[in-house]
Amino acid sequence: MIEITKADFDDWKSSKVTKAFFQAAEERVEDCKDMLAGSAGVDTLQDRFLVGMIQAYREMQDFRVVEF
């Protein structure tokens, strides 16, 4: 495993590219929520997939340096 410092992580989090990546992830979450709002209950497997996608993006967005 590659060790990084909190400063390295903070630099990465403040990068313009990283911010754009996280903004795109948030847009995907909103897209999934919109799809669920419009079709929840029609296809249970699709509902589960969308909920899983939302959870995965949220977990990625909540990642903290203490988890290293």
PyMOL Python script that loads the backbone (N, CA, C, O; Angstrom):
from pymol import cmd

cmd.read_pdbstr("""\
ATOM      1  N   MET A   1       0.840  -1.174   0.000  1.00  0.00           N
ATOM      2  CA  MET A   1       0.000   0.000   0.000  1.00  0.00           C
ATOM      3  C   MET A   1       0.890   1.244   0.000  1.00  0.00           C
ATOM      4  O   MET A   1       1.924   1.283   0.667  1.00  0.00           O
ATOM      5  N   ILE A   2       0.481   2.227  -0.737  1.00  0.00           N
ATOM      6  CA  ILE A   2       1.222   3.483  -0.800  1.00  0.00           C
ATOM      7  C   ILE A   2       0.740   4.395   0.319  1.00  0.00           C
ATOM      8  O   ILE A   2      -0.459   4.627   0.471  1.00  0.00           O
ATOM      9  N   GLU A   3       1.669   4.901   1.089  1.00  0.00           N
ATOM     10  CA  GLU A   3       1.352   5.807   2.190  1.00  0.00           C
ATOM     11  C   GLU A   3       1.273   7.235   1.661  1.00  0.00           C
ATOM     12  O   GLU A   3       2.115   7.662   0.871  1.00  0.00           O
ATOM     13  N   ILE A   4       0.255   7.966   2.101  1.00  0.00           N
ATOM     14  CA  ILE A   4       0.173   9.389   1.783  1.00  0.00           C
ATOM     15  C   ILE A   4      -0.075  10.141   3.081  1.00  0.00           C
ATOM     16  O   ILE A   4      -0.577   9.586   4.058  1.00  0.00           O
ATOM     17  N   THR A   5       0.282  11.393   3.067  1.00  0.00           N
ATOM     18  CA  THR A   5       0.075  12.228   4.253  1.00  0.00           C
ATOM     19  C   THR A   5      -1.283  12.924   4.158  1.00  0.00           C
ATOM     20  O   THR A   5      -1.909  12.956   3.098  1.00  0.00           O
ATOM     21  N   LYS A   6      -1.715  13.470   5.268  1.00  0.00           N
ATOM     22  CA  LYS A   6      -2.960  14.239   5.267  1.00  0.00           C
ATOM     23  C   LYS A   6      -2.813  15.435   4.323  1.00  0.00           C
ATOM     24  O   LYS A   6      -3.763  15.805   3.634  1.00  0.00           O
ATOM     25  N   ALA A   7      -1.634  16.029   4.295  1.00  0.00           N
ATOM     26  CA  ALA A   7      -1.393  17.156   3.389  1.00  0.00           C
ATOM     27  C   ALA A   7      -1.548  16.730   1.933  1.00  0.00           C
ATOM     28  O   ALA A   7      -2.130  17.463   1.133  1.00  0.00           O
ATOM     29  N   ASP A   8      -1.032  15.547   1.580  1.00  0.00           N
ATOM     30  CA  ASP A   8      -1.202  15.019   0.215  1.00  0.00           C
ATOM     31  C   ASP A   8      -2.681  14.869  -0.111  1.00  0.00           C
ATOM     32  O   ASP A   8      -3.138  15.261  -1.185  1.00  0.00           O
ATOM     33  N   PHE A   9      -3.422  14.295   0.833  1.00  0.00           N
ATOM     34  CA  PHE A   9      -4.852  14.078   0.637  1.00  0.00           C
ATOM     35  C   PHE A   9      -5.577  15.416   0.486  1.00  0.00           C
ATOM     36  O   PHE A   9      -6.423  15.569  -0.395  1.00  0.00           O
ATOM     37  N   ASP A  10      -5.248  16.377   1.341  1.00  0.00           N
ATOM     38  CA  ASP A  10      -5.881  17.696   1.269  1.00  0.00           C
ATOM     39  C   ASP A  10      -5.575  18.390  -0.051  1.00  0.00           C
ATOM     40  O   ASP A  10      -6.444  19.043  -0.629  1.00  0.00           O
ATOM     41  N   ASP A  11      -4.335  18.252  -0.531  1.00  0.00           N
ATOM     42  CA  ASP A  11      -3.977  18.820  -1.837  1.00  0.00           C
ATOM     43  C   ASP A  11      -4.815  18.194  -2.950  1.00  0.00           C
ATOM     44  O   ASP A  11      -5.302  18.888  -3.842  1.00  0.00           O
ATOM     45  N   TRP A  12      -4.975  16.871  -2.883  1.00  0.00           N
ATOM     46  CA  TRP A  12      -5.771  16.163  -3.889  1.00  0.00           C
ATOM     47  C   TRP A  12      -7.226  16.618  -3.831  1.00  0.00           C
ATOM     48  O   TRP A  12      -7.848  16.857  -4.866  1.00  0.00           O
ATOM     49  N   LYS A  13      -7.772  16.738  -2.604  1.00  0.00           N
ATOM     50  CA  LYS A  13      -9.173  17.149  -2.455  1.00  0.00           C
ATOM     51  C   LYS A  13      -9.418  18.563  -2.978  1.00  0.00           C
ATOM     52  O   LYS A  13     -10.514  18.867  -3.449  1.00  0.00           O
ATOM     53  N   SER A  14      -8.408  19.426  -2.898  1.00  0.00           N
ATOM     54  CA  SER A  14      -8.589  20.812  -3.338  1.00  0.00           C
ATOM     55  C   SER A  14      -8.285  21.011  -4.824  1.00  0.00           C
ATOM     56  O   SER A  14      -8.465  22.110  -5.349  1.00  0.00           O
ATOM     57  N   SER A  15      -7.830  19.968  -5.498  1.00  0.00           N
ATOM     58  CA  SER A  15      -7.519  20.044  -6.927  1.00  0.00           C
ATOM     59  C   SER A  15      -8.775  20.328  -7.751  1.00  0.00           C
ATOM     60  O   SER A  15      -9.860  19.839  -7.437  1.00  0.00           O
ATOM     61  N   LYS A  16      -8.614  21.116  -8.797  1.00  0.00           N
ATOM     62  CA  LYS A  16      -9.724  21.439  -9.699  1.00  0.00           C
ATOM     63  C   LYS A  16     -10.291  20.171 -10.344  1.00  0.00           C
ATOM     64  O   LYS A  16     -11.503  20.045 -10.516  1.00  0.00           O
ATOM     65  N   VAL A  17      -9.419  19.248 -10.692  1.00  0.00           N
ATOM     66  CA  VAL A  17      -9.852  17.990 -11.318  1.00  0.00           C
ATOM     67  C   VAL A  17     -10.663  17.161 -10.325  1.00  0.00           C
ATOM     68  O   VAL A  17     -11.701  16.605 -10.683  1.00  0.00           O
ATOM     69  N   THR A  18     -10.199  17.076  -9.088  1.00  0.00           N
ATOM     70  CA  THR A  18     -10.912  16.316  -8.059  1.00  0.00           C
ATOM     71  C   THR A  18     -12.281  16.932  -7.800  1.00  0.00           C
ATOM     72  O   THR A  18     -13.275  16.215  -7.686  1.00  0.00           O
ATOM     73  N   LYS A  19     -12.336  18.244  -7.708  1.00  0.00           N
ATOM     74  CA  LYS A  19     -13.619  18.926  -7.478  1.00  0.00           C
ATOM     75  C   LYS A  19     -14.596  18.640  -8.621  1.00  0.00           C
ATOM     76  O   LYS A  19     -15.784  18.424  -8.383  1.00  0.00           O
ATOM     77  N   ALA A  20     -14.100  18.640  -9.852  1.00  0.00           N
ATOM     78  CA  ALA A  20     -14.957  18.334 -11.000  1.00  0.00           C
ATOM     79  C   ALA A  20     -15.442  16.894 -10.935  1.00  0.00           C
ATOM     80  O   ALA A  20     -16.598  16.612 -11.251  1.00  0.00           O
ATOM     81  N   PHE A  21     -14.571  15.987 -10.530  1.00  0.00           N
ATOM     82  CA  PHE A  21     -14.937  14.585 -10.388  1.00  0.00           C
ATOM     83  C   PHE A  21     -16.050  14.404  -9.360  1.00  0.00           C
ATOM     84  O   PHE A  21     -17.028  13.700  -9.610  1.00  0.00           O
ATOM     85  N   PHE A  22     -15.896  15.040  -8.209  1.00  0.00           N
ATOM     86  CA  PHE A  22     -16.911  14.922  -7.163  1.00  0.00           C
ATOM     87  C   PHE A  22     -18.220  15.604  -7.562  1.00  0.00           C
ATOM     88  O   PHE A  22     -19.297  15.140  -7.185  1.00  0.00           O
ATOM     89  N   GLN A  23     -18.139  16.683  -8.308  1.00  0.00           N
ATOM     90  CA  GLN A  23     -19.358  17.325  -8.810  1.00  0.00           C
ATOM     91  C   GLN A  23     -20.086  16.388  -9.777  1.00  0.00           C
ATOM     92  O   GLN A  23     -21.311  16.277  -9.731  1.00  0.00           O
ATOM     93  N   ALA A  24     -19.339  15.721 -10.643  1.00  0.00           N
ATOM     94  CA  ALA A  24     -19.949  14.760 -11.565  1.00  0.00           C
ATOM     95  C   ALA A  24     -20.590  13.610 -10.797  1.00  0.00           C
ATOM     96  O   ALA A  24     -21.662  13.134 -11.171  1.00  0.00           O
ATOM     97  N   ALA A  25     -19.940  13.165  -9.727  1.00  0.00           N
ATOM     98  CA  ALA A  25     -20.506  12.098  -8.896  1.00  0.00           C
ATOM     99  C   ALA A  25     -21.815  12.559  -8.266  1.00  0.00           C
ATOM    100  O   ALA A  25     -22.780  11.796  -8.217  1.00  0.00           O
ATOM    101  N   GLU A  26     -21.857  13.787  -7.790  1.00  0.00           N
ATOM    102  CA  GLU A  26     -23.096  14.310  -7.192  1.00  0.00           C
ATOM    103  C   GLU A  26     -24.205  14.409  -8.235  1.00  0.00           C
ATOM    104  O   GLU A  26     -25.367  14.147  -7.926  1.00  0.00           O
ATOM    105  N   GLU A  27     -23.863  14.780  -9.453  1.00  0.00           N
ATOM    106  CA  GLU A  27     -24.851  14.826 -10.530  1.00  0.00           C
ATOM    107  C   GLU A  27     -25.406  13.430 -10.811  1.00  0.00           C
ATOM    108  O   GLU A  27     -26.597  13.279 -11.083  1.00  0.00           O
ATOM    109  N   ARG A  28     -24.551  12.412 -10.746  1.00  0.00           N
ATOM    110  CA  ARG A  28     -25.011  11.030 -10.940  1.00  0.00           C
ATOM    111  C   ARG A  28     -25.981  10.622  -9.833  1.00  0.00           C
ATOM    112  O   ARG A  28     -26.976   9.945 -10.091  1.00  0.00           O
ATOM    113  N   VAL A  29     -25.687  11.036  -8.602  1.00  0.00           N
ATOM    114  CA  VAL A  29     -26.589  10.744  -7.482  1.00  0.00           C
ATOM    115  C   VAL A  29     -27.952  11.370  -7.749  1.00  0.00           C
ATOM    116  O   VAL A  29     -28.982  10.716  -7.585  1.00  0.00           O
ATOM    117  N   GLU A  30     -27.958  12.607  -8.149  1.00  0.00           N
ATOM    118  CA  GLU A  30     -29.225  13.296  -8.430  1.00  0.00           C
ATOM    119  C   GLU A  30     -29.973  12.633  -9.584  1.00  0.00           C
ATOM    120  O   GLU A  30     -31.198  12.513  -9.543  1.00  0.00           O
ATOM    121  N   ASP A  31     -29.242  12.203 -10.612  1.00  0.00           N
ATOM    122  CA  ASP A  31     -29.868  11.490 -11.732  1.00  0.00           C
ATOM    123  C   ASP A  31     -30.546  10.204 -11.244  1.00  0.00           C
ATOM    124  O   ASP A  31     -31.677   9.906 -11.629  1.00  0.00           O
ATOM    125  N   CYS A  32     -29.848   9.455 -10.400  1.00  0.00           N
ATOM    126  CA  CYS A  32     -30.414   8.208  -9.864  1.00  0.00           C
ATOM    127  C   CYS A  32     -31.653   8.494  -9.017  1.00  0.00           C
ATOM    128  O   CYS A  32     -32.649   7.776  -9.103  1.00  0.00           O
ATOM    129  N   LYS A  33     -31.589   9.534  -8.210  1.00  0.00           N
ATOM    130  CA  LYS A  33     -32.745   9.894  -7.374  1.00  0.00           C
ATOM    131  C   LYS A  33     -33.943  10.286  -8.241  1.00  0.00           C
ATOM    132  O   LYS A  33     -35.083   9.930  -7.942  1.00  0.00           O
ATOM    133  N   ASP A  34     -33.668  11.022  -9.315  1.00  0.00           N
ATOM    134  CA  ASP A  34     -34.746  11.405 -10.236  1.00  0.00           C
ATOM    135  C   ASP A  34     -35.368  10.178 -10.900  1.00  0.00           C
ATOM    136  O   ASP A  34     -36.587  10.094 -11.046  1.00  0.00           O
ATOM    137  N   MET A  35     -34.522   9.229 -11.300  1.00  0.00           N
ATOM    138  CA  MET A  35     -35.040   8.003 -11.921  1.00  0.00           C
ATOM    139  C   MET A  35     -35.898   7.225 -10.923  1.00  0.00           C
ATOM    140  O   MET A  35     -36.960   6.712 -11.275  1.00  0.00           O
ATOM    141  N   LEU A  36     -35.433   7.142  -9.689  1.00  0.00           N
ATOM    142  CA  LEU A  36     -36.215   6.448  -8.665  1.00  0.00           C
ATOM    143  C   LEU A  36     -37.543   7.150  -8.413  1.00  0.00           C
ATOM    144  O   LEU A  36     -38.577   6.499  -8.266  1.00  0.00           O
ATOM    145  N   ALA A  37     -37.512   8.466  -8.364  1.00  0.00           N
ATOM    146  CA  ALA A  37     -38.736   9.228  -8.108  1.00  0.00           C
ATOM    147  C   ALA A  37     -39.775   8.988  -9.202  1.00  0.00           C
ATOM    148  O   ALA A  37     -40.978   9.008  -8.942  1.00  0.00           O
ATOM    149  N   GLY A  38     -39.300   8.762 -10.423  1.00  0.00           N
ATOM    150  CA  GLY A  38     -40.219   8.591 -11.541  1.00  0.00           C
ATOM    151  C   GLY A  38     -40.662   7.167 -11.800  1.00  0.00           C
ATOM    152  O   GLY A  38     -41.656   6.945 -12.491  1.00  0.00           O
ATOM    153  N   SER A  39     -39.930   6.185 -11.249  1.00  0.00           N
ATOM    154  CA  SER A  39     -40.272   4.818 -11.617  1.00  0.00           C
ATOM    155  C   SER A  39     -40.145   3.802 -10.481  1.00  0.00           C
ATOM    156  O   SER A  39     -40.186   2.597 -10.732  1.00  0.00           O
ATOM    157  N   ALA A  40     -39.993   4.258  -9.255  1.00  0.00           N
ATOM    158  CA  ALA A  40     -39.840   3.325  -8.130  1.00  0.00           C
ATOM    159  C   ALA A  40     -41.028   2.377  -8.069  1.00  0.00           C
ATOM    160  O   ALA A  40     -42.182   2.786  -8.201  1.00  0.00           O
ATOM    161  N   GLY A  41     -40.721   1.113  -7.867  1.00  0.00           N
ATOM    162  CA  GLY A  41     -41.761   0.094  -7.753  1.00  0.00           C
ATOM    163  C   GLY A  41     -42.087  -0.624  -9.042  1.00  0.00           C
ATOM    164  O   GLY A  41     -42.702  -1.690  -9.010  1.00  0.00           O
ATOM    165  N   VAL A  42     -41.692  -0.071 -10.176  1.00  0.00           N
ATOM    166  CA  VAL A  42     -41.973  -0.694 -11.467  1.00  0.00           C
ATOM    167  C   VAL A  42     -41.074  -1.911 -11.689  1.00  0.00           C
ATOM    168  O   VAL A  42     -41.525  -2.962 -12.145  1.00  0.00           O
ATOM    169  N   ASP A  43     -39.798  -1.746 -11.357  1.00  0.00           N
ATOM    170  CA  ASP A  43     -38.807  -2.809 -11.551  1.00  0.00           C
ATOM    171  C   ASP A  43     -37.926  -2.857 -10.304  1.00  0.00           C
ATOM    172  O   ASP A  43     -37.042  -2.018 -10.129  1.00  0.00           O
ATOM    173  N   THR A  44     -38.166  -3.827  -9.453  1.00  0.00           N
ATOM    174  CA  THR A  44     -37.461  -3.926  -8.179  1.00  0.00           C
ATOM    175  C   THR A  44     -35.948  -4.040  -8.364  1.00  0.00           C
ATOM    176  O   THR A  44     -35.186  -3.440  -7.607  1.00  0.00           O
ATOM    177  N   LEU A  45     -35.515  -4.800  -9.354  1.00  0.00           N
ATOM    178  CA  LEU A  45     -34.077  -4.928  -9.590  1.00  0.00           C
ATOM    179  C   LEU A  45     -33.451  -3.599  -9.995  1.00  0.00           C
ATOM    180  O   LEU A  45     -32.357  -3.255  -9.547  1.00  0.00           O
ATOM    181  N   GLN A  46     -34.147  -2.862 -10.838  1.00  0.00           N
ATOM    182  CA  GLN A  46     -33.660  -1.532 -11.239  1.00  0.00           C
ATOM    183  C   GLN A  46     -33.617  -0.600 -10.029  1.00  0.00           C
ATOM    184  O   GLN A  46     -32.668   0.167  -9.869  1.00  0.00           O
ATOM    185  N   ASP A  47     -34.639  -0.665  -9.181  1.00  0.00           N
ATOM    186  CA  ASP A  47     -34.654   0.151  -7.958  1.00  0.00           C
ATOM    187  C   ASP A  47     -33.441  -0.159  -7.090  1.00  0.00           C
ATOM    188  O   ASP A  47     -32.770   0.752  -6.605  1.00  0.00           O
ATOM    189  N   ARG A  48     -33.164  -1.433  -6.897  1.00  0.00           N
ATOM    190  CA  ARG A  48     -32.017  -1.848  -6.076  1.00  0.00           C
ATOM    191  C   ARG A  48     -30.700  -1.378  -6.691  1.00  0.00           C
ATOM    192  O   ARG A  48     -29.794  -0.938  -5.984  1.00  0.00           O
ATOM    193  N   PHE A  49     -30.609  -1.478  -8.005  1.00  0.00           N
ATOM    194  CA  PHE A  49     -29.400  -1.033  -8.696  1.00  0.00           C
ATOM    195  C   PHE A  49     -29.176   0.456  -8.452  1.00  0.00           C
ATOM    196  O   PHE A  49     -28.068   0.872  -8.114  1.00  0.00           O
ATOM    197  N   LEU A  50     -30.216   1.252  -8.622  1.00  0.00           N
ATOM    198  CA  LEU A  50     -30.099   2.700  -8.440  1.00  0.00           C
ATOM    199  C   LEU A  50     -29.749   3.054  -6.997  1.00  0.00           C
ATOM    200  O   LEU A  50     -28.917   3.931  -6.759  1.00  0.00           O
ATOM    201  N   VAL A  51     -30.368   2.389  -6.044  1.00  0.00           N
ATOM    202  CA  VAL A  51     -30.055   2.623  -4.635  1.00  0.00           C
ATOM    203  C   VAL A  51     -28.590   2.263  -4.357  1.00  0.00           C
ATOM    204  O   VAL A  51     -27.897   2.977  -3.633  1.00  0.00           O
ATOM    205  N   GLY A  52     -28.133   1.167  -4.928  1.00  0.00           N
ATOM    206  CA  GLY A  52     -26.735   0.774  -4.779  1.00  0.00           C
ATOM    207  C   GLY A  52     -25.782   1.801  -5.378  1.00  0.00           C
ATOM    208  O   GLY A  52     -24.733   2.094  -4.804  1.00  0.00           O
ATOM    209  N   MET A  53     -26.152   2.347  -6.537  1.00  0.00           N
ATOM    210  CA  MET A  53     -25.329   3.383  -7.160  1.00  0.00           C
ATOM    211  C   MET A  53     -25.243   4.612  -6.261  1.00  0.00           C
ATOM    212  O   MET A  53     -24.164   5.168  -6.058  1.00  0.00           O
ATOM    213  N   ILE A  54     -26.375   5.026  -5.729  1.00  0.00           N
ATOM    214  CA  ILE A  54     -26.390   6.182  -4.833  1.00  0.00           C
ATOM    215  C   ILE A  54     -25.491   5.921  -3.625  1.00  0.00           C
ATOM    216  O   ILE A  54     -24.692   6.776  -3.245  1.00  0.00           O
ATOM    217  N   GLN A  55     -25.622   4.756  -3.035  1.00  0.00           N
ATOM    218  CA  GLN A  55     -24.809   4.409  -1.865  1.00  0.00           C
ATOM    219  C   GLN A  55     -23.320   4.400  -2.208  1.00  0.00           C
ATOM    220  O   GLN A  55     -22.505   4.885  -1.423  1.00  0.00           O
ATOM    221  N   ALA A  56     -22.962   3.862  -3.353  1.00  0.00           N
ATOM    222  CA  ALA A  56     -21.555   3.807  -3.755  1.00  0.00           C
ATOM    223  C   ALA A  56     -20.981   5.212  -3.946  1.00  0.00           C
ATOM    224  O   ALA A  56     -19.875   5.500  -3.489  1.00  0.00           O
ATOM    225  N   TYR A  57     -21.730   6.084  -4.619  1.00  0.00           N
ATOM    226  CA  TYR A  57     -21.258   7.455  -4.804  1.00  0.00           C
ATOM    227  C   TYR A  57     -21.149   8.178  -3.471  1.00  0.00           C
ATOM    228  O   TYR A  57     -20.191   8.918  -3.246  1.00  0.00           O
ATOM    229  N   ARG A  58     -22.115   7.975  -2.587  1.00  0.00           N
ATOM    230  CA  ARG A  58     -22.074   8.621  -1.265  1.00  0.00           C
ATOM    231  C   ARG A  58     -20.867   8.144  -0.462  1.00  0.00           C
ATOM    232  O   ARG A  58     -20.190   8.942   0.186  1.00  0.00           O
ATOM    233  N   GLU A  59     -20.607   6.857  -0.509  1.00  0.00           N
ATOM    234  CA  GLU A  59     -19.461   6.319   0.218  1.00  0.00           C
ATOM    235  C   GLU A  59     -18.161   6.923  -0.311  1.00  0.00           C
ATOM    236  O   GLU A  59     -17.265   7.260   0.463  1.00  0.00           O
ATOM    237  N   MET A  60     -18.066   7.056  -1.626  1.00  0.00           N
ATOM    238  CA  MET A  60     -16.884   7.653  -2.223  1.00  0.00           C
ATOM    239  C   MET A  60     -16.753   9.114  -1.787  1.00  0.00           C
ATOM    240  O   MET A  60     -15.658   9.565  -1.452  1.00  0.00           O
ATOM    241  N   GLN A  61     -17.856   9.849  -1.790  1.00  0.00           N
ATOM    242  CA  GLN A  61     -17.825  11.262  -1.413  1.00  0.00           C
ATOM    243  C   GLN A  61     -17.479  11.461   0.060  1.00  0.00           C
ATOM    244  O   GLN A  61     -16.907  12.488   0.426  1.00  0.00           O
ATOM    245  N   ASP A  62     -17.814  10.506   0.894  1.00  0.00           N
ATOM    246  CA  ASP A  62     -17.571  10.624   2.340  1.00  0.00           C
ATOM    247  C   ASP A  62     -16.199  10.113   2.773  1.00  0.00           C
ATOM    248  O   ASP A  62     -15.889  10.124   3.964  1.00  0.00           O
ATOM    249  N   PHE A  63     -15.386   9.674   1.841  1.00  0.00           N
ATOM    250  CA  PHE A  63     -14.079   9.104   2.158  1.00  0.00           C
ATOM    251  C   PHE A  63     -13.216  10.138   2.874  1.00  0.00           C
ATOM    252  O   PHE A  63     -13.133  11.288   2.442  1.00  0.00           O
ATOM    253  N   ARG A  64     -12.582   9.736   3.952  1.00  0.00           N
ATOM    254  CA  ARG A  64     -11.736  10.625   4.750  1.00  0.00           C
ATOM    255  C   ARG A  64     -10.341  10.043   4.883  1.00  0.00           C
ATOM    256  O   ARG A  64     -10.152   8.832   4.759  1.00  0.00           O
ATOM    257  N   VAL A  65      -9.367  10.903   5.134  1.00  0.00           N
ATOM    258  CA  VAL A  65      -7.976  10.483   5.236  1.00  0.00           C
ATOM    259  C   VAL A  65      -7.755   9.527   6.408  1.00  0.00           C
ATOM    260  O   VAL A  65      -6.828   8.720   6.346  1.00  0.00           O
ATOM    261  N   VAL A  66      -8.541   9.574   7.449  1.00  0.00           N
ATOM    262  CA  VAL A  66      -8.365   8.673   8.589  1.00  0.00           C
ATOM    263  C   VAL A  66      -8.601   7.228   8.212  1.00  0.00           C
ATOM    264  O   VAL A  66      -8.237   6.330   8.970  1.00  0.00           O
ATOM    265  N   GLU A  67      -9.209   6.976   7.045  1.00  0.00           N
ATOM    266  CA  GLU A  67      -9.486   5.627   6.604  1.00  0.00           C
ATOM    267  C   GLU A  67      -8.268   4.949   5.970  1.00  0.00           C
ATOM    268  O   GLU A  67      -8.323   3.767   5.630  1.00  0.00           O
ATOM    269  N   PHE A  68      -7.194   5.676   5.813  1.00  0.00           N
ATOM    270  CA  PHE A  68      -6.007   5.103   5.171  1.00  0.00           C
ATOM    271  C   PHE A  68      -5.305   4.183   6.117  1.00  0.00           C
ATOM    272  O   PHE A  68      -4.280   3.600   5.765  1.00  0.00           O
TER     273      PHE A  68
END
""", "prot")
cmd.dss("prot")
cmd.show_as("cartoon", "prot")
cmd.util.cbc("prot")
cmd.orient("prot")
